[in-house]
Amino acid sequence: MSDRYGVEVKLLAITPDAERLIESAGRLCWNTQEKTGTVPDRIQSWLAIGHESMIEHACASFSIRGSRAMTHELVRHRLASYSQRSQRYVRESEQSYVSPPELEVSHVASQVYRRAMESAWQAYRELLKHGMKPEVARYVLPNSCYTDIICTWNFRELRHIIALRTTPRALPEIREVALQLRDIMKEKAPQVFADF
Ligand SMILES: Cc1cc2nc3c(=O)[nH]c(=O)nc-3n(C[C@H](O)[C@H](O)[C@H](O)COP(=O)(O)OP(=O)(O)OC[C@H]3O[C@@H](n4cnc5c(N)ncnc54)[C@H](O)[C@@H]3O)c2cc1C
């Protein structure tokens, strides 16, 4: 699994026996619940015809670490619950930021980037020293700041996020996150995520 941005995706919790719950919810529609577990690709067949609402009954929570640029895009997905480390109440005492691997092809670009980071954190520390609250000082911090966020999505929203954010058009860092989400979900709920 590629991890060029240093992103971390950890599964914190998942609906127990999720696939059984989903299949029995789907089978309720046809009153065939007694057949739950007898047809291996039952859920995939429903998904293929757009009958998807039953996968909303299961959800998963993840702890995700990456840049604020990436989490800004992640939280655009609205069918979700999020808790993110605050830059208002928590001091960014560590100079901790993502360095996009694309910079590595140019020594000059890498230096420009490092200088910008040094300068931003220098200004941040000075503002704190002059009595500014973290919520004010943080205005000088860059999008590259590492942040931690806990995200809870139902399986339907997870499929949507994986589909949108693993394409070549997605921001490379969020693609790393989505690929890790995909791999975790394919392992934990193969009947729901088999087509990814
Ligand atoms: C490659 C890429 C480039 C992007 N570029 C930009 C950009 O330049 N600027 C920008 O602002 N955003 C951009 N976005 C963000 C994008 O517009 C969406 O806000 C984001 O991807 C969240 O997806 P969503 O709205 O489909 O889904 P979610 O919020 O995850 O919702 C899931 C689905 O629920 C339904 N839904 C949710 N809310 C509503 C609603 N209010 N009304 C009707 N249906 C709803 C829709 O079917 C939606 O697809 C980009 C996204 C991608 C993947």
The ligand as a MOL file (V3000), in Angstrom:
LIG
                    3D

  0  0  0     0  0            999 V3000
M  V30 BEGIN CTAB
M  V30 COUNTS 53 58 0 0 0
M  V30 BEGIN ATOM
M  V30 1 C -12.1110 15.6760 -8.6570 0
M  V30 2 C -12.9270 16.6010 -7.7930 0
M  V30 3 C -12.7910 17.9730 -7.9530 0
M  V30 4 C -13.5500 18.8390 -7.1660 0
M  V30 5 N -13.4010 20.1880 -7.3100 0
M  V30 6 C -14.1210 21.0410 -6.5650 0
M  V30 7 C -14.0050 22.4590 -6.6940 0
M  V30 8 O -13.2240 22.9570 -7.5050 0
M  V30 9 N -14.7490 23.2670 -5.8930 0
M  V30 10 C -15.6470 22.7710 -4.9950 0
M  V30 11 O -16.3250 23.5300 -4.3040 0
M  V30 12 N -15.7820 21.4260 -4.8290 0
M  V30 13 C -15.0570 20.5510 -5.5800 0
M  V30 14 N -15.2070 19.2160 -5.4020 0
M  V30 15 C -16.1080 18.7240 -4.3370 0
M  V30 16 C -17.4450 18.2040 -4.9170 0
M  V30 17 O -18.1470 19.2120 -5.5960 0
M  V30 18 C -18.3180 17.6640 -3.7650 0
M  V30 19 O -18.6480 18.7180 -2.8710 0
M  V30 20 C -17.6530 16.5780 -2.9750 0
M  V30 21 O -17.0180 15.6620 -3.8110 0
M  V30 22 C -18.6800 15.8600 -2.0870 0
M  V30 23 O -19.3740 14.9640 -2.9220 0
M  V30 24 P -20.9660 14.8660 -3.0700 0
M  V30 25 O -21.5470 16.2210 -3.0350 0
M  V30 26 O -21.2650 13.9800 -4.2380 0
M  V30 27 O -21.3400 13.9710 -1.9490 0
M  V30 28 P -21.7200 13.8210 -0.4240 0
M  V30 29 O -21.7900 15.0720 0.3390 0
M  V30 30 O -20.7440 12.7920 -0.0250 0
M  V30 31 O -23.1620 13.2480 -0.5740 0
M  V30 32 C -23.4060 11.9580 -1.1470 0
M  V30 33 C -24.5170 12.0510 -2.1470 0
M  V30 34 O -25.7270 12.4100 -1.4600 0
M  V30 35 C -26.5150 13.2400 -2.2860 0
M  V30 36 N -26.6450 14.5420 -1.6400 0
M  V30 37 C -25.9830 14.9920 -0.5410 0
M  V30 38 N -26.3910 16.2230 -0.2020 0
M  V30 39 C -27.3350 16.5660 -1.1210 0
M  V30 40 C -28.1110 17.7310 -1.3270 0
M  V30 41 N -28.0460 18.7880 -0.5360 0
M  V30 42 N -28.9820 17.7320 -2.3600 0
M  V30 43 C -29.0900 16.6720 -3.1750 0
M  V30 44 N -28.3620 15.5330 -3.0630 0
M  V30 45 C -27.4980 15.4880 -2.0440 0
M  V30 46 C -25.7940 13.3690 -3.6310 0
M  V30 47 O -26.2560 12.3510 -4.4820 0
M  V30 48 C -24.3500 13.0980 -3.2390 0
M  V30 49 O -23.5640 12.6330 -4.3370 0
M  V30 50 C -14.4520 18.3210 -6.1770 0
M  V30 51 C -14.5580 16.9390 -6.0390 0
M  V30 52 C -13.8180 16.0830 -6.8230 0
M  V30 53 C -13.9470 14.5830 -6.6200 0
M  V30 END ATOM
M  V30 BEGIN BOND
M  V30 1 1 1 2
M  V30 2 1 2 3
M  V30 3 2 2 52
M  V30 4 2 3 4
M  V30 5 1 4 5
M  V30 6 1 4 50
M  V30 7 2 5 6
M  V30 8 1 6 7
M  V30 9 1 6 13
M  V30 10 2 7 8
M  V30 11 1 7 9
M  V30 12 1 9 10
M  V30 13 2 10 11
M  V30 14 1 10 12
M  V30 15 2 12 13
M  V30 16 1 13 14
M  V30 17 1 14 15
M  V30 18 1 14 50
M  V30 19 1 15 16
M  V30 20 1 16 17
M  V30 21 1 16 18
M  V30 22 1 18 19
M  V30 23 1 18 20
M  V30 24 1 20 21
M  V30 25 1 20 22
M  V30 26 1 22 23
M  V30 27 1 23 24
M  V30 28 2 24 25
M  V30 29 1 24 26
M  V30 30 1 24 27
M  V30 31 1 27 28
M  V30 32 2 28 29
M  V30 33 1 28 30
M  V30 34 1 28 31
M  V30 35 1 31 32
M  V30 36 1 32 33
M  V30 37 1 33 34
M  V30 38 1 33 48
M  V30 39 1 34 35
M  V30 40 1 35 36
M  V30 41 1 35 46
M  V30 42 1 36 37
M  V30 43 1 36 45
M  V30 44 2 37 38
M  V30 45 1 38 39
M  V30 46 1 39 40
M  V30 47 2 39 45
M  V30 48 1 40 41
M  V30 49 2 40 42
M  V30 50 1 42 43
M  V30 51 2 43 44
M  V30 52 1 44 45
M  V30 53 1 46 47
M  V30 54 1 46 48
M  V30 55 1 48 49
M  V30 56 2 50 51
M  V30 57 1 51 52
M  V30 58 1 52 53
M  V30 END BOND
M  V30 END CTAB
M  END
